[in-house]
């Protein structure tokens, strides 16, 4: 989000393409990452569209893009009525890795922006049907729509923790191992090495359980305080029970100054992280590394993440 915590990313504008112009298409390829993308009083007009009029998570998981991909797109008074007929309005992930098609979240403050709903998640998160979410059609990328406070939950770690499993509302289903779900629909999360984190949508006010094998320190981040300002509500909360005798009451107002475009690189020290956060997960101590980043006596591993 912007430094002032309230500014819009796009507002009071028109995104249009002349239907009679044979050159070009209408599409907005938007970002992803641990923030709320504010899109207010915008009108889409004309067509045809490309992947969709508004696409979340361009290049997510690839070089130069943010991650994890569970960005919150907050739509305020978005007008779709001037698009050509039968043009897809939103897209969960575009030109991204597989999780980019599963993790993004669309939110709305009004009845027009998301077809009368307040939240939509990807069609691949079929467990949200049990929460009362209804699957939509082509216009909304077949996403699941409801009026629940869907928010992002991220886990930040300097080392790959292996697969983590999130259990709770929205994830009580059999895993779908096919692309692009790869088990995400049942809460199975893989490490995103470029930004050193994991993430999935959750429902505020609900209880979730997290299981994994822990090394080092994992920071837990829930939603954004900006939603409190925009929606005029109290700080949102959720409860997380970690299967290592850790439990956390998370709020959307928790500090997150440790975050940077590369994940936890914004922290000064682990001790400072522990002092500032309400929820950290501690695992086995990490072996000291030598000057090239491998454990003493080991063969250096091939580096992962964003190339320098």
C-alpha positions as CSV (number, residue, x, y, z in Angstrom):
1,X,0.0,0.0,0.0
2,X,1.0,3.7,-0.3
3,X,2.9,5.2,2.6
4,X,-0.1,7.2,3.8
5,X,-2.1,4.0,4.1
6,X,-5.2,5.4,2.4
7,X,-4.5,6.5,-1.2
8,X,-6.0,4.7,-4.2
9,X,-4.0,3.0,-6.8
10,X,-6.5,3.9,-9.5
11,X,-9.5,6.2,-9.2
12,X,-11.9,8.4,-11.1
13,X,-11.0,7.1,-14.6
14,X,-12.1,5.3,-17.7
15,X,-10.5,2.3,-19.3
16,X,-11.8,2.1,-22.9
17,X,-11.2,0.5,-26.3
18,X,-13.0,1.4,-29.5
19,X,-14.9,-1.6,-30.7
20,X,-14.3,-0.5,-34.3
21,X,-10.5,-0.3,-33.9
22,X,-8.9,-3.6,-35.2
23,X,-5.7,-2.9,-33.3
24,X,-5.4,-3.7,-29.6
25,X,-7.7,-5.1,-26.8
26,X,-9.0,-3.9,-23.5
27,X,-7.4,-5.4,-20.4
28,X,-5.9,-4.1,-17.2
29,X,-3.1,-6.4,-16.0
30,X,-2.8,-5.7,-12.3
31,X,-0.2,-6.6,-9.6
32,X,-0.2,-8.9,-6.7
33,X,1.6,-9.1,-3.4
34,X,0.9,-8.5,0.4
35,X,-1.3,-5.5,0.0
36,X,-4.7,-4.1,-0.8
37,X,-5.0,-2.8,-4.4
38,X,-7.6,0.0,-4.4
39,X,-9.6,0.5,-7.6
40,X,-12.3,3.2,-7.2
41,X,-14.9,5.0,-9.4
42,X,-13.5,3.4,-12.6
43,X,-15.5,2.6,-15.8
44,X,-14.7,0.0,-18.3
45,X,-16.0,0.7,-21.8
46,X,-15.9,-0.9,-25.2
47,X,-14.0,-4.1,-26.1
48,X,-13.1,-6.7,-26.9
49,X,-11.3,-7.6,-23.8
50,X,-8.2,-9.7,-23.6
51,X,-7.9,-12.2,-20.7
52,X,-10.5,-10.1,-18.9
53,X,-11.2,-6.4,-18.3
54,X,-9.5,-6.5,-14.9
55,X,-6.9,-9.2,-14.3
56,X,-5.3,-9.8,-10.9
57,X,-1.7,-11.1,-10.5
58,X,0.1,-10.3,-13.7
59,X,3.3,-12.5,-13.8
60,X,2.8,-13.6,-10.2
61,X,5.6,-15.9,-9.1
62,X,7.8,-14.8,-12.0
63,X,10.6,-12.3,-12.2
64,X,9.7,-8.7,-11.3
65,X,6.2,-9.5,-9.9
66,X,4.9,-9.5,-6.3
67,X,4.0,-12.5,-4.3
68,X,2.5,-14.5,-2.7
69,X,-0.4,-14.0,-5.0
70,X,-3.2,-13.5,-2.5
71,X,-3.5,-9.8,-3.1
72,X,-6.7,-8.1,-2.1
73,X,-8.4,-6.2,-4.9
74,X,-10.7,-3.7,-3.3
75,X,-13.3,-2.5,-5.9
76,X,-15.3,0.7,-5.1
77,X,-18.0,1.8,-7.6
78,X,-16.6,0.0,-10.6
79,X,-18.9,0.3,-13.7
80,X,-18.9,-2.6,-16.1
81,X,-22.1,-1.7,-18.0
82,X,-20.4,0.0,-20.9
83,X,-18.4,-3.1,-21.9
84,X,-19.4,-5.0,-25.0
85,X,-21.9,-7.8,-24.3
86,X,-20.5,-11.0,-22.9
87,X,-17.0,-9.6,-22.0
88,X,-15.3,-11.2,-19.1
89,X,-15.0,-8.8,-16.2
90,X,-12.3,-10.2,-13.9
91,X,-9.6,-12.8,-14.0
92,X,-7.9,-14.6,-11.2
93,X,-4.2,-14.7,-12.3
94,X,-2.8,-13.9,-15.7
95,X,0.5,-14.9,-17.2
96,X,1.5,-16.3,-13.8
97,X,2.6,-19.5,-12.2
98,X,-0.1,-22.0,-11.1
99,X,-0.8,-20.5,-7.6
100,X,-1.4,-17.1,-9.3
101,X,-4.7,-18.6,-10.7
102,X,-5.8,-19.7,-7.2
103,X,-4.8,-17.1,-4.6
104,X,-6.1,-13.7,-5.6
105,X,-9.0,-12.1,-3.8
106,X,-11.6,-9.6,-5.1
107,X,-13.5,-7.5,-2.6
108,X,-16.2,-4.8,-3.1
109,X,-17.7,-2.0,-1.0
110,X,-20.9,-1.7,-3.1
111,X,-23.4,-3.7,-5.0
112,X,-22.3,-2.9,-8.5
113,X,-18.6,-3.8,-8.5
114,X,-18.9,-7.6,-7.9
115,X,-22.5,-8.3,-9.0
116,X,-24.0,-7.7,-5.6
117,X,-21.4,-9.6,-3.6
118,X,-18.7,-8.4,-1.3
119,X,-16.1,-11.0,-2.1
120,X,-15.0,-13.5,-4.7
121,X,-12.3,-16.2,-4.6
122,X,-11.0,-18.4,-7.4
123,X,-13.1,-21.2,-9.0
124,X,-10.4,-23.6,-7.8
125,X,-11.1,-23.0,-4.1
126,X,-14.2,-25.2,-4.2
127,X,-14.3,-25.6,-0.4
128,X,-15.8,-22.1,-0.2
129,X,-19.1,-23.5,-1.5
130,X,-19.6,-25.0,2.0
131,X,-19.3,-21.5,3.4
132,X,-22.3,-20.3,1.4
133,X,-20.3,-18.9,-1.6
134,X,-22.0,-19.4,-4.9
135,X,-20.1,-20.2,-8.1
136,X,-20.5,-17.6,-10.8
137,X,-20.3,-17.8,-14.6
138,X,-18.0,-16.7,-17.3
139,X,-18.3,-12.9,-16.6
140,X,-16.7,-13.5,-13.1
141,X,-14.2,-16.1,-14.2
142,X,-16.4,-18.8,-12.5
143,X,-15.3,-17.6,-9.1
144,X,-17.0,-18.3,-5.8
145,X,-18.9,-15.2,-4.6
146,X,-20.4,-14.4,-1.2
147,X,-20.8,-11.7,1.4
148,X,-18.2,-13.0,3.8
149,X,-15.1,-11.0,4.9
150,X,-12.6,-13.0,2.9
151,X,-9.0,-11.8,3.6
152,X,-5.5,-13.0,2.9
153,X,-3.3,-14.9,5.4
154,X,0.5,-15.1,4.7
155,X,3.4,-16.9,6.3
156,X,6.9,-15.4,5.8
157,X,10.0,-17.5,6.2
158,X,13.7,-17.1,5.2
159,X,13.9,-20.8,4.6
160,X,11.6,-23.3,2.8
161,X,9.5,-25.0,5.4
162,X,8.3,-27.6,3.0
163,X,4.6,-28.0,2.4
164,X,2.3,-26.4,5.0
165,X,-1.3,-27.3,5.5
166,X,-4.0,-24.9,6.4
167,X,-7.2,-26.4,7.8
168,X,-10.5,-24.7,8.5
169,X,-13.4,-22.9,6.8
170,X,-13.0,-23.1,3.0
171,X,-10.5,-25.9,3.0
172,X,-12.5,-28.9,4.4
173,X,-12.5,-30.7,1.0
174,X,-10.6,-33.4,-0.8
175,X,-7.5,-32.1,-2.5
176,X,-7.5,-31.5,-6.2
177,X,-4.1,-32.3,-7.4
178,X,-4.7,-31.2,-11.0
179,X,-3.2,-27.9,-12.4
180,X,-3.5,-25.2,-11.2
181,X,-4.9,-26.2,-7.8
182,X,-2.2,-28.7,-6.9
183,X,-3.8,-29.2,-3.5
184,X,-4.3,-25.6,-2.6
185,X,-8.1,-26.1,-2.5
186,X,-7.5,-28.3,0.5
187,X,-5.1,-25.9,2.1
188,X,-1.8,-27.5,1.0
189,X,0.7,-24.6,0.4
190,X,4.0,-24.7,-1.3
191,X,6.9,-22.3,-0.7
192,X,7.2,-19.3,-3.0
193,X,11.0,-18.9,-3.1
194,X,11.1,-15.5,-4.8
195,X,9.4,-13.7,-2.0
196,X,9.9,-16.4,0.7
197,X,6.3,-17.0,1.7
198,X,3.1,-18.9,1.6
199,X,-0.5,-17.6,1.4
200,X,-4.2,-18.4,1.0
201,X,-7.5,-16.6,1.4
202,X,-9.3,-17.0,4.8
203,X,-12.5,-15.7,6.4
204,X,-12.0,-13.1,9.1
205,X,-13.5,-14.1,12.5
206,X,-13.0,-17.8,11.9
207,X,-10.6,-20.3,13.4
208,X,-7.9,-22.1,11.4
209,X,-5.2,-24.7,12.1
210,X,-1.7,-24.8,10.5
211,X,0.5,-27.9,10.4
212,X,4.1,-28.2,9.1
213,X,7.7,-29.0,10.1
214,X,9.3,-25.9,11.3
215,X,12.8,-24.4,11.0
216,X,13.8,-21.0,12.0
217,X,11.2,-18.2,12.5
218,X,8.0,-17.8,10.5
219,X,6.2,-14.5,10.7
220,X,2.4,-14.5,10.2
221,X,0.5,-11.7,8.5
222,X,-3.3,-11.2,8.2
223,X,-5.1,-8.8,5.9
224,X,-4.5,-5.0,6.0
225,X,-5.5,-2.2,8.3
226,X,-6.6,-0.2,5.3
227,X,-9.8,-2.2,5.2
228,X,-10.7,-0.9,8.6
229,X,-10.4,2.7,7.3
230,X,-12.3,2.1,4.1
231,X,-15.1,-0.1,5.5
232,X,-15.5,1.8,8.7
233,X,-15.2,-1.4,10.9
234,X,-13.1,-2.4,13.9
235,X,-9.9,-4.3,13.3
236,X,-10.7,-7.7,11.9
237,X,-9.5,-10.8,13.8
238,X,-8.9,-14.5,13.3
239,X,-7.5,-17.3,15.4
240,X,-4.7,-19.5,14.3
241,X,-3.7,-22.7,16.1
242,X,-0.3,-24.0,15.0
243,X,0.4,-27.7,15.6
244,X,3.6,-26.9,17.6
245,X,1.9,-25.6,20.7
246,X,1.7,-22.0,19.2
247,X,-1.6,-20.2,19.1
248,X,-2.2,-16.7,17.8
249,X,-5.0,-14.1,17.8
250,X,-4.3,-12.1,14.7
251,X,-5.7,-8.7,13.8
252,X,-5.6,-6.7,10.6
253,X,-3.9,-3.9,12.5
254,X,-0.8,-5.9,13.5
255,X,2.6,-4.3,12.5
256,X,4.1,-5.3,9.2
257,X,7.1,-3.0,8.9
258,X,9.3,-6.1,8.5
259,X,7.9,-6.7,5.0
260,X,9.7,-5.6,1.8
261,X,9.2,-6.5,-1.9
262,X,11.3,-9.6,-1.1
263,X,9.4,-10.8,1.9
264,X,11.0,-10.5,5.3
265,X,14.1,-8.7,4.1
266,X,12.7,-5.5,5.8
267,X,13.4,-6.9,9.3
268,X,16.5,-5.7,11.2
269,X,17.0,-8.7,13.4
270,X,15.0,-11.8,14.4
271,X,14.8,-10.4,18.0
272,X,13.3,-7.2,16.7
273,X,10.8,-9.3,14.7
274,X,9.8,-11.2,17.9
275,X,9.3,-8.0,19.8
276,X,7.0,-6.4,17.2
277,X,4.8,-9.2,16.1
278,X,1.8,-10.8,17.8
279,X,2.3,-14.1,16.0
280,X,5.5,-15.9,15.1
281,X,6.2,-19.6,14.7
282,X,9.5,-20.9,16.0
283,X,11.1,-24.1,14.8
284,X,14.5,-25.8,14.9
285,X,17.5,-23.5,14.8
286,X,19.0,-23.1,11.4
287,X,22.6,-24.3,10.9
288,X,25.1,-21.5,10.6
289,X,26.2,-20.8,7.0
290,X,29.5,-20.1,5.5
291,X,30.3,-17.2,3.2
292,X,28.5,-18.7,0.2
293,X,25.4,-19.6,2.1
294,X,25.7,-23.4,2.6
295,X,26.1,-25.3,5.8
296,X,29.7,-26.1,6.8
297,X,31.0,-29.1,4.9
298,X,28.0,-29.2,2.5
299,X,27.8,-28.8,-1.2
300,X,26.4,-25.4,-2.1
301,X,22.8,-25.6,-3.3
302,X,21.7,-23.9,-6.4
303,X,20.3,-20.5,-5.4
304,X,16.5,-19.9,-5.6
305,X,14.4,-16.8,-6.0
306,X,14.8,-13.6,-7.9
307,X,18.0,-13.3,-9.8
308,X,20.2,-10.3,-8.9
